[in-house]
């Protein structure tokens, strides 16, 4: 299988294939090893950029990526990559092991095979971390044990999927999908040189904090505080005064909790004092996510202090819990006993009919009222709603599905993407919109397209002669 190791240097490496899974599928994969290997405790922004560049160069060749990585900094790498990759449409799963793969008792085989099966079976377009039978959102994880096989946890967010004896249970309601009309992109620049992290402790002095905040060229500080965001201020508020002065100089200070789970908030007076001084509340960010997010934002020259501070308090890649939405109540429809189709099937059939009619308002109304995850559903031929819209004449229907998170990388039972169907039907507007959102023909489709083009050329030649 081809692997791009340089801009114009495709190398063909042997491929391997897993045994059939419970889903009656083999996963075909190839292995690529970086020329220089690092202990994970020595990884830096350069290593993250090397991984990101490898994914970018091979993005059109593979349906998913599994990254083998040491466990010490695994959560840092997963968090960093989640911010570096934007408009991601394929699964990227990081994994490792607590014990070497050749040890008598090792978790390496389970973690590797589990990652391969998930990446090759399910379209989960996120940077994930798989460990000990659980798939987590990468930027929600933290390492909790130096020796246990259950080494990682996601304290403030449930697993995206879990492996059981019956198969893999994916929590599709939690999966994030691109909702912008843009192609996959990578931001390689990270500012790791001008950020510090400090854990407050009983007895910490203002002079100690001041010395950290006066490190030359310091631009950001992650402050690990007590409980719900509290820090000692002292009777004269000297610690808070030091923080206020640093913020006035343009230093972004983000408040995260030392507790593994929970969130920071101005619930108590010490936390309120920090908020009044201008400290950003990181809510339920892990320290790993807070640091890498700040690396990412500080490296963007177009962002000023106010924009960076605002975005540190917002969810960019699902790394923090969104502000609670207004609660809505609705009566469920009565059961339709004896119906030939289930409610979910009927809802998808209605959506398909609306798509076929080119009724943009009708599509929008059905998706607004969706209780069946219709963008993930498919018909008897494996066609998703985007497959159906791709062959239609109404481009605005395609746009509506894309901005709601429909995946351009899904394949039907004939192994065709929406882009292939749109090109085959000559829907140029749909093709342009799909390509704008990162759609691309996979290797088999490219081969079929070349064969079809060759046949047309040959038939035209025969006609001319």
GIDA-V669714 format. One record per residue. RES is the residue in three letters. D_FIRST is the distance of its C-alpha to the first C-alpha in whole Angstrom. Layout:
# GIDA-V669714
res->RES d_first->D_FIRST
res->RES d_first->D_FIRST
This chain:
# GIDA-V669714
res->UNK d_first->0
res->UNK d_first->4
res->UNK d_first->7
res->UNK d_first->10
res->UNK d_first->13
res->UNK d_first->15
res->UNK d_first->17
res->UNK d_first->16
res->UNK d_first->13
res->UNK d_first->10
res->UNK d_first->8
res->UNK d_first->5
res->UNK d_first->5
res->UNK d_first->6
res->UNK d_first->6
res->UNK d_first->10
res->UNK d_first->12
res->UNK d_first->15
res->UNK d_first->18
res->UNK d_first->20
res->UNK d_first->22
res->UNK d_first->25
res->UNK d_first->23
res->UNK d_first->22
res->UNK d_first->19
res->UNK d_first->16
res->UNK d_first->13
res->UNK d_first->10
res->UNK d_first->8
res->UNK d_first->7
res->UNK d_first->10
res->UNK d_first->11
res->UNK d_first->14
res->UNK d_first->17
res->UNK d_first->19
res->UNK d_first->22
res->UNK d_first->22
res->UNK d_first->25
res->UNK d_first->28
res->UNK d_first->28
res->UNK d_first->31
res->UNK d_first->31
res->UNK d_first->28
res->UNK d_first->30
res->UNK d_first->29
res->UNK d_first->27
res->UNK d_first->24
res->UNK d_first->24
res->UNK d_first->23
res->UNK d_first->21
res->UNK d_first->19
res->UNK d_first->20
res->UNK d_first->18
res->UNK d_first->15
res->UNK d_first->15
res->UNK d_first->16
res->UNK d_first->14
res->UNK d_first->11
res->UNK d_first->13
res->UNK d_first->13
res->UNK d_first->9
res->UNK d_first->10
res->UNK d_first->13
res->UNK d_first->14
res->UNK d_first->14
res->UNK d_first->16
res->UNK d_first->17
res->UNK d_first->19
res->UNK d_first->22
res->UNK d_first->26
res->UNK d_first->28
res->UNK d_first->31
res->UNK d_first->30
res->UNK d_first->27
res->UNK d_first->30
res->UNK d_first->30
res->UNK d_first->26
res->UNK d_first->26
res->UNK d_first->29
res->UNK d_first->28
res->UNK d_first->25
res->UNK d_first->26
res->UNK d_first->29
res->UNK d_first->26
res->UNK d_first->24
res->UNK d_first->26
res->UNK d_first->25
res->UNK d_first->22
res->UNK d_first->21
res->UNK d_first->18
res->UNK d_first->19
res->UNK d_first->19
res->UNK d_first->20
res->UNK d_first->21
res->UNK d_first->22
res->UNK d_first->24
res->UNK d_first->26
res->UNK d_first->30
res->UNK d_first->30
res->UNK d_first->27
res->UNK d_first->25
res->UNK d_first->26
res->UNK d_first->30
res->UNK d_first->32
res->UNK d_first->32
res->UNK d_first->29
res->UNK d_first->28
res->UNK d_first->24
res->UNK d_first->23
res->UNK d_first->24
res->UNK d_first->23
res->UNK d_first->20
res->UNK d_first->19
res->UNK d_first->22
res->UNK d_first->19
res->UNK d_first->16
res->UNK d_first->18
res->UNK d_first->20
res->UNK d_first->17
res->UNK d_first->15
res->UNK d_first->19
res->UNK d_first->21
res->UNK d_first->21
res->UNK d_first->23
res->UNK d_first->22
res->UNK d_first->24
res->UNK d_first->23
res->UNK d_first->24
res->UNK d_first->25
res->UNK d_first->25
res->UNK d_first->27
res->UNK d_first->29
res->UNK d_first->29
res->UNK d_first->29
res->UNK d_first->27
res->UNK d_first->29
res->UNK d_first->29
res->UNK d_first->28
res->UNK d_first->31
res->UNK d_first->33
res->UNK d_first->32
res->UNK d_first->34
res->UNK d_first->34
res->UNK d_first->37
res->UNK d_first->37
res->UNK d_first->36
res->UNK d_first->36
res->UNK d_first->36
res->UNK d_first->33
res->UNK d_first->34
res->UNK d_first->33
res->UNK d_first->33
res->UNK d_first->35
res->UNK d_first->35
res->UNK d_first->39
res->UNK d_first->39
res->UNK d_first->37
res->UNK d_first->36
res->UNK d_first->32
res->UNK d_first->30
res->UNK d_first->29
res->UNK d_first->30
res->UNK d_first->29
res->UNK d_first->31
res->UNK d_first->32
res->UNK d_first->32
res->UNK d_first->28
res->UNK d_first->27
res->UNK d_first->30
res->UNK d_first->29
res->UNK d_first->32
res->UNK d_first->31
res->UNK d_first->34
res->UNK d_first->33
res->UNK d_first->29
res->UNK d_first->29
res->UNK d_first->28
res->UNK d_first->28
res->UNK d_first->31
res->UNK d_first->31
res->UNK d_first->30
res->UNK d_first->28
res->UNK d_first->24
res->UNK d_first->22
res->UNK d_first->23
res->UNK d_first->24
res->UNK d_first->27
res->UNK d_first->26
res->UNK d_first->30
res->UNK d_first->32
res->UNK d_first->35
res->UNK d_first->35
res->UNK d_first->38
res->UNK d_first->41
res->UNK d_first->41
res->UNK d_first->43
res->UNK d_first->43
res->UNK d_first->46
res->UNK d_first->47
res->UNK d_first->51
res->UNK d_first->53
res->UNK d_first->57
res->UNK d_first->59
res->UNK d_first->57
res->UNK d_first->59
res->UNK d_first->59
res->UNK d_first->59
res->UNK d_first->55
res->UNK d_first->54
res->UNK d_first->55
res->UNK d_first->54
res->UNK d_first->50
res->UNK d_first->51
res->UNK d_first->52
res->UNK d_first->49
res->UNK d_first->49
res->UNK d_first->46
res->UNK d_first->46
res->UNK d_first->44
res->UNK d_first->44
res->UNK d_first->45
res->UNK d_first->43
res->UNK d_first->47
res->UNK d_first->46
res->UNK d_first->49
res->UNK d_first->51
res->UNK d_first->51
res->UNK d_first->51
res->UNK d_first->51
res->UNK d_first->54
res->UNK d_first->55
res->UNK d_first->58
res->UNK d_first->60
res->UNK d_first->63
res->UNK d_first->67
res->UNK d_first->67
res->UNK d_first->63
res->UNK d_first->62
res->UNK d_first->59
res->UNK d_first->58
res->UNK d_first->60
res->UNK d_first->57
res->UNK d_first->54
res->UNK d_first->56
res->UNK d_first->57
res->UNK d_first->53
res->UNK d_first->52
res->UNK d_first->55
res->UNK d_first->53
res->UNK d_first->50
res->UNK d_first->48
res->UNK d_first->46
res->UNK d_first->47
res->UNK d_first->45
res->UNK d_first->47
res->UNK d_first->44
res->UNK d_first->46
res->UNK d_first->46
res->UNK d_first->46
res->UNK d_first->42
res->UNK d_first->43
res->UNK d_first->45
res->UNK d_first->46
res->UNK d_first->48
res->UNK d_first->51
res->UNK d_first->54
res->UNK d_first->56
res->UNK d_first->58
res->UNK d_first->60
res->UNK d_first->58
res->UNK d_first->55
res->UNK d_first->57
res->UNK d_first->58
res->UNK d_first->55
res->UNK d_first->54
res->UNK d_first->57
res->UNK d_first->56
res->UNK d_first->53
res->UNK d_first->50
res->UNK d_first->47
res->UNK d_first->47
res->UNK d_first->43
res->UNK d_first->44
res->UNK d_first->42
res->UNK d_first->39
res->UNK d_first->38
res->UNK d_first->39
res->UNK d_first->35
res->UNK d_first->34
res->UNK d_first->38
res->UNK d_first->37
res->UNK d_first->33
res->UNK d_first->35
res->UNK d_first->37
res->UNK d_first->35
res->UNK d_first->33
res->UNK d_first->36
res->UNK d_first->38
res->UNK d_first->35
res->UNK d_first->36
res->UNK d_first->39
res->UNK d_first->40
res->UNK d_first->41
res->UNK d_first->44
res->UNK d_first->46
res->UNK d_first->47
res->UNK d_first->44
res->UNK d_first->42
res->UNK d_first->45
res->UNK d_first->44
res->UNK d_first->40
res->UNK d_first->41
res->UNK d_first->43
res->UNK d_first->41
res->UNK d_first->37
res->UNK d_first->34
res->UNK d_first->31
res->UNK d_first->33
res->UNK d_first->34
res->UNK d_first->38
res->UNK d_first->40
res->UNK d_first->41
res->UNK d_first->45
res->UNK d_first->46
res->UNK d_first->46
res->UNK d_first->50
res->UNK d_first->50
res->UNK d_first->50
res->UNK d_first->52
res->UNK d_first->51
res->UNK d_first->53
res->UNK d_first->50
res->UNK d_first->51
res->UNK d_first->52
res->UNK d_first->50
res->UNK d_first->50
res->UNK d_first->51
res->UNK d_first->50
res->UNK d_first->48
res->UNK d_first->45
res->UNK d_first->42
res->UNK d_first->42
res->UNK d_first->43
res->UNK d_first->39
res->UNK d_first->38
res->UNK d_first->42
res->UNK d_first->41
res->UNK d_first->37
res->UNK d_first->39
res->UNK d_first->41
res->UNK d_first->39
res->UNK d_first->37
res->UNK d_first->40
res->UNK d_first->41
res->UNK d_first->38
res->UNK d_first->38
res->UNK d_first->42
res->UNK d_first->40
res->UNK d_first->43
res->UNK d_first->41
res->UNK d_first->44
res->UNK d_first->44
res->UNK d_first->40
res->UNK d_first->41
res->UNK d_first->44
res->UNK d_first->42
res->UNK d_first->40
res->UNK d_first->42
res->UNK d_first->44
res->UNK d_first->40
res->UNK d_first->41
res->UNK d_first->38
res->UNK d_first->35
res->UNK d_first->34
res->UNK d_first->32
res->UNK d_first->29
res->UNK d_first->31
res->UNK d_first->30
res->UNK d_first->32
res->UNK d_first->31
res->UNK d_first->28
res->UNK d_first->26
res->UNK d_first->28
res->UNK d_first->28
res->UNK d_first->31
res->UNK d_first->29
res->UNK d_first->28
res->UNK d_first->31
res->UNK d_first->32
res->UNK d_first->29
res->UNK d_first->31
res->UNK d_first->35
res->UNK d_first->37
res->UNK d_first->38
res->UNK d_first->35
res->UNK d_first->37
res->UNK d_first->36
res->UNK d_first->33
res->UNK d_first->34
res->UNK d_first->36
res->UNK d_first->33
res->UNK d_first->31
res->UNK d_first->33
res->UNK d_first->34
res->UNK d_first->30
res->UNK d_first->29
res->UNK d_first->25
res->UNK d_first->23
res->UNK d_first->20
res->UNK d_first->21
res->UNK d_first->20
res->UNK d_first->23
res->UNK d_first->23
res->UNK d_first->22
res->UNK d_first->18
res->UNK d_first->20
res->UNK d_first->21
res->UNK d_first->24
res->UNK d_first->23
res->UNK d_first->22
res->UNK d_first->25
res->UNK d_first->27
res->UNK d_first->26
res->UNK d_first->26
res->UNK d_first->30
res->UNK d_first->31
res->UNK d_first->31
res->UNK d_first->31
res->UNK d_first->33
res->UNK d_first->30
res->UNK d_first->27
res->UNK d_first->29
res->UNK d_first->29
res->UNK d_first->26
res->UNK d_first->24
res->UNK d_first->27
res->UNK d_first->26
res->UNK d_first->22
res->UNK d_first->21
res->UNK d_first->18
res->UNK d_first->16
res->UNK d_first->13
res->UNK d_first->10
res->UNK d_first->12
res->UNK d_first->16
res->UNK d_first->15
res->UNK d_first->14
res->UNK d_first->17
res->UNK d_first->19
res->UNK d_first->19
res->UNK d_first->20
res->UNK d_first->23
res->UNK d_first->24
res->UNK d_first->24
res->UNK d_first->26
res->UNK d_first->28
res->UNK d_first->28
res->UNK d_first->29
res->UNK d_first->32
res->UNK d_first->33
res->UNK d_first->34
res->UNK d_first->35
res->UNK d_first->38
res->UNK d_first->39
res->UNK d_first->39
